[in-house]
Amino acid sequence: MATKTIATKTIQVNEEGFMTNPAEWTKEIAIELAKEEGIAELTAAHWKVIEFCRKEGTASGKAPTLRQITSGAGVTTKEMFALFPKGPAKKVAHISGLGKPEGCV
């Protein structure tokens, strides 16, 4: 298993860069992962989605799909694409320290 140092913490990642141990996640790591994804600053709207995904992901053991996020976090698909452009479910899963959502390429 590969490792990566983010925000002065060494984390385990898979070949695609997704964290393999969600327990290693911190808000500081999320901020750095967001920057890697081209999101300069995480707003309250970003955190609402991230926190929903963390809650769902830890409960189910897998990252929520876009449909689950939009219905559960109360954001529209259009808002998701504005917050996390070009593949919002995959980006938010990455930033949230979860694995790649099922069905994402």
C-alpha positions as CSV (number, residue, x, y, z in Angstrom):
1,M,0.0,0.0,0.0
2,A,1.3,3.4,-0.9
3,T,1.6,6.3,1.5
4,K,1.4,10.1,1.0
5,T,2.2,13.0,3.3
6,I,-0.5,15.6,3.5
7,A,-0.7,18.4,6.1
8,T,2.3,16.9,7.9
9,K,0.5,13.5,8.3
10,T,1.4,10.4,6.5
11,I,-1.7,8.6,5.2
12,Q,-2.3,5.3,3.3
13,V,-3.6,5.7,-0.3
14,N,-4.5,3.4,-3.2
15,E,-3.1,3.6,-6.7
16,E,-5.6,6.4,-7.6
17,G,-4.7,8.5,-4.5
18,F,-7.9,7.8,-2.5
19,M,-7.3,7.3,1.2
20,T,-7.7,3.7,2.3
21,N,-8.2,4.3,6.0
22,P,-10.9,6.9,6.6
23,A,-9.9,7.1,10.3
24,E,-6.7,8.9,9.2
25,W,-8.8,11.8,7.7
26,T,-8.7,15.3,9.3
27,K,-10.1,18.7,8.2
28,E,-6.5,19.8,7.5
29,I,-6.1,16.9,5.1
30,A,-9.4,17.7,3.5
31,I,-8.2,21.3,2.8
32,E,-5.1,20.0,1.1
33,L,-6.9,17.4,-0.9
34,A,-9.4,20.1,-2.1
35,K,-6.5,22.2,-3.3
36,E,-5.2,19.2,-5.2
37,E,-8.7,18.9,-6.8
38,G,-8.6,22.6,-7.8
39,I,-10.8,23.9,-5.1
40,A,-8.9,26.8,-3.5
41,E,-11.2,27.3,-0.5
42,L,-13.8,25.1,1.2
43,T,-16.9,27.1,2.0
44,A,-19.7,26.2,4.4
45,A,-21.6,24.6,1.5
46,H,-18.5,22.4,0.8
47,W,-18.3,21.4,4.4
48,K,-22.0,20.5,4.6
49,V,-21.5,18.0,1.7
50,I,-18.2,16.7,3.1
51,E,-19.7,16.1,6.5
52,F,-22.7,14.4,5.1
53,C,-20.4,12.1,3.0
54,R,-18.2,11.4,6.0
55,K,-21.2,10.4,8.1
56,E,-22.7,8.2,5.3
57,G,-19.4,6.7,4.4
58,T,-18.4,5.7,7.9
59,A,-21.9,4.2,8.5
60,S,-22.1,2.2,5.2
61,G,-18.4,1.6,4.6
62,K,-18.5,3.1,1.1
63,A,-18.7,6.6,-0.4
64,P,-22.2,7.8,-1.2
65,T,-23.3,8.2,-4.8
66,L,-24.2,11.6,-6.3
67,R,-27.9,10.8,-6.0
68,Q,-27.5,9.8,-2.3
69,I,-25.5,13.1,-1.7
70,T,-28.1,15.3,-3.4
71,S,-31.0,13.8,-1.5
72,G,-29.3,13.4,1.8
73,A,-27.4,16.7,2.0
74,G,-30.1,18.7,0.5
75,V,-28.1,20.1,-2.5
76,T,-29.1,20.0,-6.1
77,T,-27.0,18.2,-8.8
78,K,-26.3,21.7,-10.3
79,E,-25.0,22.9,-6.9
80,M,-22.8,19.8,-6.6
81,F,-21.2,20.5,-10.0
82,A,-20.6,24.1,-9.0
83,L,-19.0,23.1,-5.7
84,F,-17.0,20.1,-7.0
85,P,-16.6,20.6,-10.8
86,K,-16.1,17.7,-13.2
87,G,-17.1,14.6,-11.3
88,P,-18.5,15.9,-8.0
89,A,-19.1,12.5,-6.3
90,K,-15.6,11.3,-7.0
91,K,-14.1,14.6,-5.9
92,V,-16.0,14.9,-2.7
93,A,-15.2,11.3,-1.9
94,H,-11.5,12.0,-2.4
95,I,-11.7,15.1,-0.2
96,S,-13.8,13.3,2.4
97,G,-11.2,10.6,2.8
98,L,-13.4,7.9,1.4
99,G,-12.9,5.4,-1.4
100,K,-14.0,6.0,-4.9
101,P,-17.8,5.8,-5.2
102,E,-19.2,2.8,-7.0
103,G,-19.9,3.5,-10.7
104,C,-17.3,6.2,-11.0
105,V,-14.7,5.9,-13.8
